[in-house]
Amino acid sequence: MLWTKKESLIKYLGETLGDTVKASFENGVEYNGQAVAVNSISSRFDDFIFTVTTPYTDYEKLLLM
């Protein structure tokens, strides 16, 4: 699940996958030591885990898509 969170954040920020080491979720969402004002929502579907990174708080609609 952590990998999908990092990958989703990196894609949201428009960075490269090599920058995943700069992403942290220990104290909220952080990138390169700086807080990022986004929501990171993960869910499991069968054997798959997916994560959506969004600035919106009404993210339930995104999970229904």
N, C-alpha and C positions, 0 to 999 in steps of 0.2 A: 504494500500500500504506500509506503514511503516513496518508493521509486515513482509511482504514478503521480503523487503529489508534487515531487520535484520536477518531473517532466512537464506536467501541466503548468506549473508556475513559470518555468523557463520559456515555454511556448507563448504564454500570456505576455511575458516581458519582451519577447522577440529576441532572446539570447540564444546561444548555441548549447547543445546538450553537454558539451564540455564544461559548462558553467554550473552544472547541477551541484557541484561541491560547495558553491556559494549559497545554496538554498538551505534554509533551516525552518523547522516547524516546532522547535522546543518551546519557544516563548512567543506564540503567535506565528505569523508568516513573516519571515525575514529573508532578505537577499543581500549578500555581501555585507552582513552586519547591520543592515538598515531595515526597519519595519516597513512592510508593504501593506497598504490598505486594500486588501482583497479578502475574499472568502474562498477557502479551499475545501470543497465538499467531495468526499469519497463514498463510493457505494460498491456493493458486490452484486453481481448478477451471474448466477451459476458458478462457473469456475473463473470468472473474469472480475477484475477490480478496475474501476474507472474513477477518474477525478476530474472535476470541473473547477477551474479557477475563474472567479468573476468578481467585479467590483460591486455587484448587486447583492442586496440582502434577501431579495425575493427569489431565491435560487430553486425552490421546489419546482417552479415552472420549467427551469432548464433541465431538471432530471427527468421530466416527463417527455421531453423531445425525443 
